Structures are given as C-alpha cells and as structure tokens.
Amino acid sequence: MEEWQRLASEQGRAEAQLDLAEQRLRLFSSAPSKAPWGQHLGDTMRQRFAVEVVFTSCLTTAEKRAFEDAYNAEVIAHIDRVFGAGAYSLAQADVQRWRTARYDEGLTAV
C-alpha cells in the first residue's frame, strides 16, 4: 500500500470513528443520486439504520476513494454490530433486488 493511500485510509477511519461517537452516521456512495435506485438506496439506509448516504462522483481520485472506502468500512462494521451481522449486506441486497425488478419491469414494458 502506498503511503498516501495508507494516510487517506487512516484519516477515513478516524473521521468515521468521530462521527460514530457523535451519532452522525453516513456512508459514501457513487450511486446516481437522481436515479430512482439511488434514491431508494438513500431511503433504505436512512429508514433501516438512520444513516445518511452522501452521493459522490464516480470521477474521483484514488486518495479520496481510499478515504471513503475506509470511512465506509467503519460505518458498515458499526451497522453490523448494532443491527446484527450481515445487516448492511442484506440492505444492499434488498436495494439490488428492487433495482433489478424496476429494470426488468422496464424491459417488459417495451
């Protein structure tokens, strides 16, 4: 791991721990915020875990990505500790099922 990547990851973990201590829960996502499934992702995380999804661009730097990945890892570990092992993955799977169903509906409507 490069030094810049290690530093960005450490900063992401540290910031997440501070936010968790202050009950300020958020996750970074490059999902499209205006797309229905992006909105569904945000709604699902807010309703299930009181987590705000911060939509970021998929056009980013490796350093920012390292920060966000480390930050998210801390928050996901917290979600699984509080809501049960696999709670985050289950929510993600539910969003993906919802997304796929909307996609499939669009295909059959054509």
C-alpha atoms as an extended CHARMM CRD file, in Angstrom:
* protein
*
       110  EXT
         1         1  MET       CA              0.0000000000        0.0000000000        0.0000000000  PROA      1               0.0000000000
         2         2  GLU       CA              1.3130000000        3.4220000000       -0.9450000000  PROA      2               0.0000000000
         3         3  GLU       CA              1.9380000000        5.9520000000        1.8310000000  PROA      3               0.0000000000
         4         4  TRP       CA             -0.7060000000        8.3720000000        0.5230000000  PROA      4               0.0000000000
         5         5  GLN       CA             -3.2320000000        5.5410000000        0.4370000000  PROA      5               0.0000000000
         6         6  ARG       CA             -2.4070000000        4.4680000000        3.9760000000  PROA      6               0.0000000000
         7         7  LEU       CA             -2.7420000000        8.0550000000        5.2260000000  PROA      7               0.0000000000
         8         8  ALA       CA             -6.0610000000        8.5950000000        3.4260000000  PROA      8               0.0000000000
         9         9  SER       CA             -7.3940000000        5.3180000000        4.8470000000  PROA      9               0.0000000000
        10        10  GLU       CA             -6.3020000000        6.2210000000        8.3630000000  PROA      10              0.0000000000
        11        11  GLN       CA             -7.9590000000        9.6160000000        8.0060000000  PROA      11              0.0000000000
        12        12  GLY       CA            -11.1650000000        7.9840000000        6.7790000000  PROA      12              0.0000000000
        13        13  ARG       CA            -11.2460000000        5.5590000000        9.7030000000  PROA      13              0.0000000000
        14        14  ALA       CA            -10.5090000000        8.3310000000       12.2180000000  PROA      14              0.0000000000
        15        15  GLU       CA            -13.2060000000       10.6150000000       10.8270000000  PROA      15              0.0000000000
        16        16  ALA       CA            -15.7390000000        7.7790000000       10.8280000000  PROA      16              0.0000000000
        17        17  GLN       CA            -14.9610000000        6.9820000000       14.4630000000  PROA      17              0.0000000000
        18        18  LEU       CA            -15.5160000000       10.6330000000       15.4180000000  PROA      18              0.0000000000
        19        19  ASP       CA            -18.7870000000       10.7470000000       13.5030000000  PROA      19              0.0000000000
        20        20  LEU       CA            -19.9510000000        7.4730000000       15.0620000000  PROA      20              0.0000000000
        21        21  ALA       CA            -19.1520000000        8.8160000000       18.5420000000  PROA      21              0.0000000000
        22        22  GLU       CA            -21.3680000000       11.8120000000       17.7530000000  PROA      22              0.0000000000
        23        23  GLN       CA            -24.1340000000        9.5910000000       16.2910000000  PROA      23              0.0000000000
        24        24  ARG       CA            -23.6040000000       11.2090000000       12.8900000000  PROA      24              0.0000000000
        25        25  LEU       CA            -23.9380000000        8.2180000000       10.5970000000  PROA      25              0.0000000000
        26        26  ARG       CA            -23.2330000000        8.4900000000        6.8900000000  PROA      26              0.0000000000
        27        27  LEU       CA            -21.9760000000        6.3940000000        4.0190000000  PROA      27              0.0000000000
        28        28  PHE       CA            -20.3630000000        7.4790000000        0.7740000000  PROA      28              0.0000000000
        29        29  SER       CA            -21.8150000000        6.1050000000       -2.4720000000  PROA      29              0.0000000000
        30        30  SER       CA            -21.1330000000        6.7550000000       -6.1240000000  PROA      30              0.0000000000
        31        31  ALA       CA            -24.6600000000        5.6140000000       -6.9980000000  PROA      31              0.0000000000
        32        32  PRO       CA            -26.5300000000        8.1710000000       -9.1030000000  PROA      32              0.0000000000
        33        33  SER       CA            -28.3900000000       10.3450000000       -6.6040000000  PROA      33              0.0000000000
        34        34  LYS       CA            -31.1170000000       11.3410000000       -9.0660000000  PROA      34              0.0000000000
        35        35  ALA       CA            -31.8180000000        7.8310000000      -10.3260000000  PROA      35              0.0000000000
        36        36  PRO       CA            -34.7230000000        6.0520000000       -8.6210000000  PROA      36              0.0000000000
        37        37  TRP       CA            -32.4660000000        3.2740000000       -7.3250000000  PROA      37              0.0000000000
        38        38  GLY       CA            -30.0230000000        5.8230000000       -5.8530000000  PROA      38              0.0000000000
        39        39  GLN       CA            -32.9260000000        7.4620000000       -4.0640000000  PROA      39              0.0000000000
        40        40  HSD       CA            -34.1040000000        4.0340000000       -2.9180000000  PROA      40              0.0000000000
        41        41  LEU       CA            -30.6270000000        3.2990000000       -1.5750000000  PROA      41              0.0000000000
        42        42  GLY       CA            -30.6700000000        6.5480000000        0.4030000000  PROA      42              0.0000000000
        43        43  ASP       CA            -34.1680000000        5.8710000000        1.7320000000  PROA      43              0.0000000000
        44        44  THR       CA            -33.3040000000        2.2950000000        2.7120000000  PROA      44              0.0000000000
        45        45  MET       CA            -30.1650000000        3.2800000000        4.6400000000  PROA      45              0.0000000000
        46        46  ARG       CA            -31.9670000000        6.1520000000        6.3680000000  PROA      46              0.0000000000
        47        47  GLN       CA            -35.0060000000        4.0680000000        7.3480000000  PROA      47              0.0000000000
        48        48  ARG       CA            -33.1770000000        0.9400000000        8.4820000000  PROA      48              0.0000000000
        49        49  PHE       CA            -30.0690000000        2.3800000000       10.0980000000  PROA      49              0.0000000000
        50        50  ALA       CA            -30.5210000000        6.1800000000       10.4070000000  PROA      50              0.0000000000
        51        51  VAL       CA            -27.5840000000        6.5230000000        8.0030000000  PROA      51              0.0000000000
        52        52  GLU       CA            -27.3920000000        9.3870000000        5.5410000000  PROA      52              0.0000000000
        53        53  VAL       CA            -25.9900000000        8.4600000000        2.1380000000  PROA      53              0.0000000000
        54        54  VAL       CA            -23.5780000000       11.0320000000        0.7410000000  PROA      54              0.0000000000
        55        55  PHE       CA            -23.6120000000       10.7290000000       -3.0230000000  PROA      55              0.0000000000
        56        56  THR       CA            -20.2120000000       11.3060000000       -4.5590000000  PROA      56              0.0000000000
        57        57  SER       CA            -18.9820000000       11.3220000000       -8.1090000000  PROA      57              0.0000000000
        58        58  CYS       CA            -17.5670000000        8.2070000000       -9.6820000000  PROA      58              0.0000000000
        59        59  LEU       CA            -14.9620000000       10.5780000000      -11.1580000000  PROA      59              0.0000000000
        60        60  THR       CA            -12.6910000000       10.8570000000       -8.1680000000  PROA      60              0.0000000000
        61        61  THR       CA             -9.1200000000       10.4790000000       -7.0350000000  PROA      61              0.0000000000
        62        62  ALA       CA             -7.5830000000        7.3160000000       -5.6620000000  PROA      62              0.0000000000
        63        63  GLU       CA             -6.8530000000        9.1700000000       -2.4300000000  PROA      63              0.0000000000
        64        64  LYS       CA            -10.4770000000       10.2440000000       -1.9770000000  PROA      64              0.0000000000
        65        65  ARG       CA            -11.5980000000        6.7210000000       -2.7800000000  PROA      65              0.0000000000
        66        66  ALA       CA             -9.2370000000        5.2790000000       -0.1410000000  PROA      66              0.0000000000
        67        67  PHE       CA            -10.6450000000        7.7290000000        2.4270000000  PROA      67              0.0000000000
        68        68  GLU       CA            -14.2650000000        6.8910000000        1.5570000000  PROA      68              0.0000000000
        69        69  ASP       CA            -13.6570000000        3.1290000000        1.4930000000  PROA      69              0.0000000000
        70        70  ALA       CA            -12.0430000000        3.1960000000        4.9480000000  PROA      70              0.0000000000
        71        71  TYR       CA            -14.7540000000        5.5050000000        6.2910000000  PROA      71              0.0000000000
        72        72  ASN       CA            -17.4900000000        3.2390000000        4.9340000000  PROA      72              0.0000000000
        73        73  ALA       CA            -15.8290000000        0.1330000000        6.3610000000  PROA      73              0.0000000000
        74        74  GLU       CA            -16.0130000000        1.6300000000        9.8660000000  PROA      74              0.0000000000
        75        75  VAL       CA            -19.6730000000        2.5820000000        9.4540000000  PROA      75              0.0000000000
        76        76  ILE       CA            -20.6050000000       -0.7940000000        7.9580000000  PROA      76              0.0000000000
        77        77  ALA       CA            -18.9080000000       -2.5750000000       10.8700000000  PROA      77              0.0000000000
        78        78  HSD       CA            -20.9190000000       -0.3640000000       13.2420000000  PROA      78              0.0000000000
        79        79  ILE       CA            -24.1800000000       -1.1780000000       11.4190000000  PROA      79              0.0000000000
        80        80  ASP       CA            -23.4640000000       -4.8960000000       11.6590000000  PROA      80              0.0000000000
        81        81  ARG       CA            -22.5800000000       -4.6120000000       15.3560000000  PROA      81              0.0000000000
        82        82  VAL       CA            -25.7650000000       -2.6900000000       16.1860000000  PROA      82              0.0000000000
        83        83  PHE       CA            -28.2640000000       -4.3190000000       13.8180000000  PROA      83              0.0000000000
        84        84  GLY       CA            -26.8040000000       -7.8010000000       13.5490000000  PROA      84              0.0000000000
        85        85  ALA       CA            -24.1580000000       -9.4840000000       11.4630000000  PROA      85              0.0000000000
        86        86  GLY       CA            -24.8730000000       -9.0560000000        7.7690000000  PROA      86              0.0000000000
        87        87  ALA       CA            -27.4870000000       -6.3110000000        8.2330000000  PROA      87              0.0000000000
        88        88  TYR       CA            -25.7200000000       -3.9740000000        5.8430000000  PROA      88              0.0000000000
        89        89  SER       CA            -25.2440000000       -6.6530000000        3.1730000000  PROA      89              0.0000000000
        90        90  LEU       CA            -28.9020000000       -7.6200000000        3.4710000000  PROA      90              0.0000000000
        91        91  ALA       CA            -29.9490000000       -3.9990000000        2.9220000000  PROA      91              0.0000000000
        92        92  GLN       CA            -27.6580000000       -3.7460000000       -0.1040000000  PROA      92              0.0000000000
        93        93  ALA       CA            -29.1000000000       -6.9870000000       -1.4950000000  PROA      93              0.0000000000
        94        94  ASP       CA            -32.6420000000       -5.6550000000       -0.9920000000  PROA      94              0.0000000000
        95        95  VAL       CA            -31.7460000000       -2.4830000000       -2.8980000000  PROA      95              0.0000000000
        96        96  GLN       CA            -30.2230000000       -4.5550000000       -5.6960000000  PROA      96              0.0000000000
        97        97  ARG       CA            -33.3640000000       -6.7310000000       -5.8890000000  PROA      97              0.0000000000
        98        98  TRP       CA            -35.5110000000       -3.5840000000       -6.0410000000  PROA      98              0.0000000000
        99        99  ARG       CA            -33.2550000000       -2.1360000000       -8.7450000000  PROA      99              0.0000000000
       100       100  THR       CA            -33.3320000000       -5.3300000000      -10.8070000000  PROA      100             0.0000000000
       101       101  ALA       CA            -37.1220000000       -5.5740000000      -10.5230000000  PROA      101             0.0000000000
       102       102  ARG       CA            -37.5220000000       -1.9810000000      -11.7980000000  PROA      102             0.0000000000
       103       103  TYR       CA            -35.1380000000       -2.7410000000      -14.6520000000  PROA      103             0.0000000000
       104       104  ASP       CA            -36.9890000000       -5.9270000000      -15.5550000000  PROA      104             0.0000000000
       105       105  GLU       CA            -40.3290000000       -4.0590000000      -15.4680000000  PROA      105             0.0000000000
       106       106  GLY       CA            -38.9080000000       -1.5580000000      -17.9290000000  PROA      106             0.0000000000
       107       107  LEU       CA            -37.8300000000       -4.3260000000      -20.2880000000  PROA      107             0.0000000000
       108       108  THR       CA            -41.2410000000       -5.9830000000      -20.2810000000  PROA      108             0.0000000000
       109       109  ALA       CA            -42.9860000000       -2.6490000000      -20.8760000000  PROA      109             0.0000000000
       110       110  VAL       CA            -41.1820000000       -2.1850000000      -24.2040000000  PROA      110             0.0000000000
